[in-house]
Amino acid sequence: MYCKIQHLPVDICQPGSHRVSPRSRGIVRKLLLAVGVLAALHSTLTQTTYAQTRTRGRYLPLDQTVPPGMAGKWAGAQRGFVPVLQAVRVDAPQGGKVSYYTSPAAESVETESSAVVALQVGSVYRLKISEMPEYPGVELFPTVELIDRLHPPAGRETEFPVPIALTDEEISLAVSGRLVTKVVYLEQPDRADPIRRTDAARSEIAHPRENLLALADEKGRPMAIVRIGGREPDAGAINSGFYGVGAPVQLLKPATRSPKVVNP
Amino acid sequence: MYQSHGFRATPNRTEMPPRNRQGRRRKHTLSFELRQAVYHIGRRVAASHHHRFDTTGVVMKYYFLALATVVTVCVGCTSGGGNRLSSRSGSARLSEFDNEGVVARGNMDHGHRGNYVMPPASMMVASGPGVDGPGPGVMNCLGMDSAHSMAGRTTQIKFVEPEGMSIGWQIAGGYADNQVAVPGRFSFHQAAAYRLKVSNIPGREGLTLYPTLQVYPAHPQTEAYLAHSCVPLQITDEDLDQIQANNFVTKVIYLPSPQHQELAIAGVETLVSTRLDPGLDPVAEADRRGTILAVFRCGNMDMESPEHNSMVTPDGTIRQTSAIRQVDGEKGEIVAPLPIGGMGGYGNNIPPAMMMGGPGGFGQPPVNPIMGGTAQGWGMPITGTPIGLAGPAHLPLGTPAGLKSHTVRNKTKTRIPDPVDHMVIDVKQKPGINVPAPVKHIEYEESQPSFRQW
């Protein structure tokens, strides 16, 4: 008896065993081919399904839980980045004082609420919000991290500040010990509501499992990260770096005219 | 014939792989092994039945069964299953509620199945112990300086209740009483354990407790929270009852992970050992649910009993009573607490906490806790390696350098694709452009008013 071992199953070469008919071999080959095709299709479909994430396949290493300053630093590492000063306006609910700390030694620039200041893009600023009429004796020390800038018409920068509006709910949550993280973004023009609004208090609460920066990136262009908590400085705050590393703050004159909408 | 003879001469031919055309034994393949196993199974089944029937059908049946099992296992391993949270590989879906939510961290797929994985943000900030890059795959210290400086390296503990209670702590040589009146707050340096002194508890006169507070170091996930919010610590009546009943109470305050977070606004949660099932470690349970901020351990041990204030030191000498410091916050005497973790004198039953440097200036590394400055510490790796990992420690042993060589082998699985040489961009607009065909035929018909001629 002679058989080609390299082409036949081993069992048919055993003494006393029986050959497998060519028809059975054909069935085996067809079965193996079908299983292989199914396996390939399954793996391909599986990968396609996994790729359909919320961020459309993009991996965003930054989220709202990263340490303060990290997103700004990464934004500053981009090619062509210029640490320009961006006009920012912080609005307390019913007014109050807003102080911007400019050095680790707690030197600050104090302004009224809704005053327009220029902050450096890519930096983190520690603020103090005080003398709020609705919250007597309450002082909040939020941080504002600028990660991008606007491009207003030249000479009209003060007319287009980045508005940071604090609401009563956010202040109440911060006083109760919770951390409120907001991402302010410039909405995408074709997704904006076709209603002209003069306030910037429109906000929505995201699910805690969602990446705020990714959501803001989908809806537009993230501009700033605002974190509000209830921690207050103590005697050792200066040594512990509570007030940040220091960055320039420029107090701007209020705009003499409001932004005009030019009809096409 | 030679092949056939050679094969037959083998006593147990089923253990020999077949030969190829060159007469060499082929390597054992999965198919070969599978057929061997199925053959044995078929023969045993046939022998057990003591029947002479066609074993080919039995063999083929088991062969198909085994083949189907192998295919199922292989194909099934490529799928994350319905609950991808339970799968180590691939993206992990958080819950059925969030069908599209994918945990960005923790992907351990190595890019084999289309899930391209970058290191977690925390790893990109600090790539390893004592090493913060730069190097291939390691971001150049981005965000490290400002993050460290903004976090402050202190954790502000807010003692919530019971109101009127006094918080003191252990200092060098004694205890400082009445340092914080509840409700009040104090910023403790991180990565240290402190011995507190709780007194003036309302409704429990004469009860003084000496709990320990272990403040954990900031983690990239908790750094933002600790920089903006205080950590609430609450001692309830139930806790006090348990302590007075000679029970040991452990409270773990942690920041829950997003998948364990119920509310949209981040807030800490507290696990109490007395409310957990027996055998559950609250620290391990809190670590599973999130990132630990502080651990509060309390029993009814009196740390100022006479044996603790013994005047006889271990070396046999008599200590003067004046060596025990008495500090009272009500008299305006405020003294910072002394960490007890790692100390040998007081509180040596507390395991030492993790050592951690203090804050540095802008762009400066943290202060080394051993050196006391920003210089490299004793034993700190200084040798750079191509992949950003630490080299051998530089130990000033007082002898000339003896290191001849060191080898770092990069075992990281990498898949770096080739650069794109031909780029094709398909552009498609929805809805597509659909304009009417240009006018190519105009019929002009003019009607003139006609007036009836009467």
Contacts between the chains, C-beta under 8 A, distances in Angstrom:
chain1	res1	chain2	res2	distance
A	1	B	4	6.7
A	2	B	1	6.5
A	2	B	4	5.4
A	3	B	4	7.1
A	5	B	3	6.6
A	5	B	7	6.8
A	5	B	18	3.6
A	5	B	19	5.9
A	6	B	18	5.5
A	6	B	19	6.8
A	6	B	20	5.2
A	6	B	21	6.7
A	6	B	26	7.1
A	9	B	35	5.3
A	10	B	14	7.0
A	10	B	18	6.4
A	10	B	32	6.7
A	10	B	35	5.2
A	10	B	36	6.5
A	10	B	39	6.8
A	11	B	35	6.0
A	11	B	38	7.5
A	11	B	39	4.4
A	11	B	42	7.6
A	11	B	56	7.9
A	11	B	59	5.6
A	13	B	7	7.0
A	13	B	13	7.7
A	13	B	18	7.8
A	14	B	13	6.9
A	14	B	14	7.1
A	14	B	39	7.0
A	15	B	8	7.7
A	17	B	39	8.0
A	17	B	55	6.8
A	17	B	56	7.4
A	18	B	54	6.2
A	18	B	55	7.1
A	18	B	56	4.8
A	19	B	56	7.9
A	20	B	56	6.0
A	20	B	60	7.1
A	24	B	56	7.9
A	24	B	60	6.5
A	28	B	60	7.9
A	28	B	63	8.0
A	31	B	64	7.3
A	31	B	67	7.7
A	32	B	67	7.6
A	35	B	67	7.6
A	35	B	68	8.0
A	35	B	71	4.9
A	38	B	75	7.6
A	39	B	71	6.6
A	39	B	74	6.8
A	39	B	75	4.9
A	42	B	75	5.5
A	42	B	78	7.0
A	42	B	79	7.4
A	43	B	75	7.5
A	43	B	78	5.0
A	43	B	113	7.6
A	46	B	78	5.9
A	46	B	79	5.5
A	46	B	80	7.7
A	46	B	113	7.2
A	47	B	113	5.5
A	47	B	114	3.9
A	50	B	80	7.3
A	50	B	90	6.1
A	50	B	91	5.7
A	50	B	113	7.0
A	50	B	114	6.3
A	50	B	115	5.8
A	51	B	114	5.8
A	51	B	115	7.7
A	52	B	100	7.7
A	53	B	91	6.7
A	53	B	100	6.5
A	53	B	102	4.7
A	54	B	100	4.6
A	54	B	101	6.8
A	54	B	102	6.8
A	59	B	104	6.6
A	59	B	116	6.3
A	59	B	117	7.6
A	59	B	118	5.6
A	60	B	104	7.0
A	61	B	104	7.5
A	61	B	118	5.7
A	61	B	120	7.5
A	61	B	121	4.8
A	61	B	124	6.6
A	62	B	121	6.3
A	63	B	104	7.2
A	63	B	121	7.5
A	64	B	224	7.7
A	65	B	220	7.7
A	65	B	221	5.4
A	65	B	224	6.1
A	65	B	258	7.9
A	66	B	121	5.3
A	66	B	143	7.2
A	66	B	220	6.7
A	66	B	224	7.2
A	67	B	125	7.1
A	67	B	143	6.2
A	67	B	146	8.0
A	67	B	147	3.3
A	67	B	150	7.3
A	67	B	151	6.5
A	67	B	220	5.7
A	67	B	223	4.0
A	67	B	224	6.1
A	67	B	227	7.8
A	68	B	146	7.0
A	68	B	147	6.3
A	68	B	150	4.6
A	68	B	151	7.5
A	68	B	223	7.2
A	68	B	224	5.5
A	68	B	227	5.7
A	69	B	143	5.4
A	69	B	145	7.7
A	69	B	146	3.0
A	69	B	147	5.0
A	69	B	149	7.9
A	69	B	150	5.6
A	70	B	121	7.1
A	70	B	125	6.8
A	70	B	142	6.7
A	70	B	143	3.0
A	70	B	146	7.6
A	70	B	147	5.6
A	71	B	143	7.5
A	72	B	143	7.7
A	72	B	146	7.3
A	73	B	142	4.4
A	73	B	143	4.2
A	73	B	146	6.4
A	74	B	139	7.8
A	74	B	142	5.3
A	74	B	143	6.6
A	77	B	140	7.6
A	77	B	142	5.8
A	104	B	149	7.2
A	104	B	361	7.8
A	104	B	362	7.8
A	123	B	146	7.8
A	124	B	146	5.7
A	124	B	150	5.8
A	126	B	150	7.6
A	141	B	228	7.4
A	142	B	228	7.0
A	143	B	150	7.0
A	143	B	227	7.1
A	143	B	228	6.7
A	173	B	265	5.3
A	174	B	229	7.7
A	177	B	158	7.0
A	177	B	229	5.9
A	177	B	230	6.5
A	177	B	232	5.5
A	177	B	267	6.7
A	177	B	268	7.7
A	178	B	229	6.9
A	178	B	263	7.9
A	178	B	265	4.6
A	178	B	266	6.3
A	178	B	267	4.4
A	179	B	224	7.0
A	179	B	225	5.0
A	179	B	228	5.5
A	179	B	229	4.8
A	179	B	265	7.0
A	179	B	266	4.4
A	179	B	267	7.2
A	180	B	265	5.8
A	180	B	266	8.0
A	181	B	224	7.2
A	181	B	266	7.0
A	205	B	264	4.8
A	205	B	265	8.0
A	206	B	264	6.7
A	207	B	98	7.0
A	207	B	101	7.7
A	207	B	264	6.6
A	208	B	258	5.1
A	208	B	261	4.3
A	208	B	262	8.0
A	208	B	263	7.0
A	208	B	264	5.3
A	208	B	265	8.0
A	208	B	266	7.2
A	209	B	94	5.4
A	209	B	98	5.8
A	209	B	101	5.0
A	209	B	258	4.5
A	209	B	259	6.3
A	209	B	261	7.5
A	210	B	101	6.9
A	211	B	104	7.1
A	227	B	224	5.9
A	227	B	227	7.6
A	227	B	228	5.0
A	228	B	228	6.8
A	229	B	225	7.1
A	229	B	227	7.6
A	229	B	228	2.9
A	229	B	229	3.4
A	229	B	230	7.7
A	230	B	228	7.7
A	230	B	229	5.4
A	230	B	230	5.9
A	231	B	156	5.2
A	231	B	226	7.8
A	231	B	227	7.2
A	231	B	228	5.4
A	231	B	229	5.2
A	231	B	230	4.9
A	232	B	156	7.6
A	232	B	185	7.2
A	232	B	230	7.7
A	234	B	156	7.1
A	234	B	185	7.4
A	234	B	186	7.0
A	234	B	187	4.9
A	236	B	154	6.8
A	236	B	187	6.1
A	237	B	152	7.2
A	237	B	187	7.6
A	239	B	359	7.6
A	240	B	152	3.7
A	240	B	153	5.8
A	240	B	154	4.8
A	240	B	187	7.0
A	240	B	359	5.9
A	241	B	148	7.5
A	241	B	149	3.9
A	241	B	150	6.3
A	241	B	151	7.4
A	241	B	152	5.1
A	241	B	153	7.4
A	241	B	359	4.7
A	242	B	150	8.0
A	242	B	152	4.9
A	242	B	227	7.9
A	244	B	146	7.4
A	244	B	149	6.7
A	244	B	150	5.5
A	245	B	145	7.1
A	245	B	146	5.6
A	245	B	149	4.9
A	245	B	150	7.3
A	245	B	361	7.8
A	245	B	362	4.2
A	246	B	362	7.1
